[in-house]
């Protein structure tokens, strides 16, 4: 039985990213409603003010989440979209770790004597 690993394309679907941003917006809006006392004894104009503020908070959190996700997606090389994900993004390549423990005295990037 083969081990099916997800590709980057599977992990970065736009519908899922929009869903995550919507969930963050809903969370921010609900927190604003609760913290401003929407479910307590308020008059009509006070309730309207609380709803407007919570919608503003939800909109800001939706847009901020989308911008942050878009900036993080820029870190992914488009050529790697179809490659399988088998390690963390910031982990070293397996062959780079093996060469770092090799017998070479010259380290990459070290100044050389002329």
ROSE-680373 format. One line per 3 residues: number of its first residue (from 1); their letters; for each residue x, y, z of C-alpha. Coordinates in nm, 3 decimals. Example, Ala and Ser with C-alpha at 12.3 -4.5 7.8 and 13.67 -1.06 7.14 Angstrom:
BEGIN
1> AS> 1.230:-0.450:0.780  1.367:-0.106:0.714
***
This chain:
BEGIN
1> XXX> 0.000:0.000:0.000  0.149:0.335:-0.102  0.158:0.634:0.128
4> XXX> -0.043:0.914:-0.037  0.097:1.251:0.068  -0.091:1.571:-0.012
7> XXX> 0.051:1.804:-0.273  0.086:2.178:-0.213  -0.204:2.235:-0.450
10> XXX> -0.422:2.019:-0.224  -0.318:2.223:0.079  -0.369:2.567:-0.076
13> XXX> -0.722:2.559:-0.219  -0.878:2.907:-0.239  -1.215:2.793:-0.103
16> XXX> -1.048:2.659:0.210  -0.850:2.981:0.254  -1.164:3.192:0.215
19> XXX> -1.341:2.964:0.463  -1.062:3.017:0.713  -1.086:3.395:0.667
22> XXX> -1.463:3.381:0.710  -1.426:3.176:1.029  -1.179:3.433:1.166
25> XXX> -1.423:3.714:1.078  -1.713:3.536:1.245  -1.504:3.477:1.556
28> XXX> -1.402:3.845:1.571  -1.761:3.962:1.520  -1.901:3.734:1.788
31> XXX> -1.633:3.839:2.035  -1.715:4.206:1.964  -2.087:4.141:2.017
34> XXX> -2.032:3.963:2.346  -1.774:4.206:2.481  -1.991:4.511:2.403
37> XXX> -2.291:4.362:2.583  -2.523:4.287:2.291  -2.694:4.007:2.484
40> XXX> -2.762:4.227:2.787  -3.030:4.490:2.844  -2.962:4.752:2.578
43> XXX> -3.190:5.001:2.405  -3.250:5.007:2.029  -2.984:5.265:1.931
46> XXX> -2.727:5.099:2.159  -2.791:4.761:1.992  -2.750:4.916:1.648
49> XXX> -2.418:5.068:1.752  -2.295:4.733:1.885  -2.395:4.556:1.562
52> XXX> -2.219:4.818:1.347  -1.899:4.793:1.553  -1.905:4.412:1.540
55> XXX> -1.952:4.418:1.161  -1.657:4.655:1.128  -1.443:4.425:1.345
58> XXX> -1.554:4.122:1.139  -1.471:4.300:0.812  -1.130:4.409:0.932
61> XXX> -1.043:4.062:1.055  -1.164:3.906:0.723  -0.951:4.140:0.514
64> XXX> -0.649:4.112:0.743  -0.667:3.733:0.736  -0.687:3.728:0.356
67> XXX> -0.390:3.965:0.323  -0.179:3.763:0.567  -0.262:3.435:0.392
70> XXX> -0.184:3.589:0.052  0.153:3.713:0.176  0.233:3.372:0.319
73> XXX> 0.140:3.207:-0.011  0.400:3.423:-0.185  0.666:3.227:0.004
76> XXX> 0.576:2.911:-0.193  0.758:2.860:-0.521  0.501:2.802:-0.800
79> XXX> 0.719:2.525:-0.942  0.676:2.334:-0.616  0.294:2.344:-0.625
82> XXX> 0.263:1.991:-0.764  0.541:1.836:-0.554  0.455:1.613:-0.261
85> XXX> 0.493:1.753:0.089  0.713:1.517:0.290  0.877:1.752:0.542
88> XXX> 0.835:2.094:0.695  0.884:2.393:0.468  1.172:2.540:0.671
91> XXX> 1.354:2.210:0.728  1.682:2.145:0.546  1.695:1.913:0.249
94> XXX> 1.798:1.557:0.348  2.104:1.563:0.118  2.210:1.905:0.255
97> XXX> 2.211:1.766:0.608  2.422:1.470:0.497  2.674:1.692:0.321
100> XXX> 2.703:1.914:0.630  2.831:1.616:0.828  3.073:1.509:0.553
103> XXX> 3.452:1.518:0.560  3.479:1.839:0.361  3.693:2.099:0.538
106> XXX> 3.561:2.381:0.322  3.231:2.516:0.440  3.003:2.676:0.183
109> XXX> 3.011:3.052:0.200  3.334:3.062:0.399  3.600:3.303:0.270
112> XXX> 3.884:3.134:0.085  4.249:3.235:0.091  4.391:3.356:-0.241
***
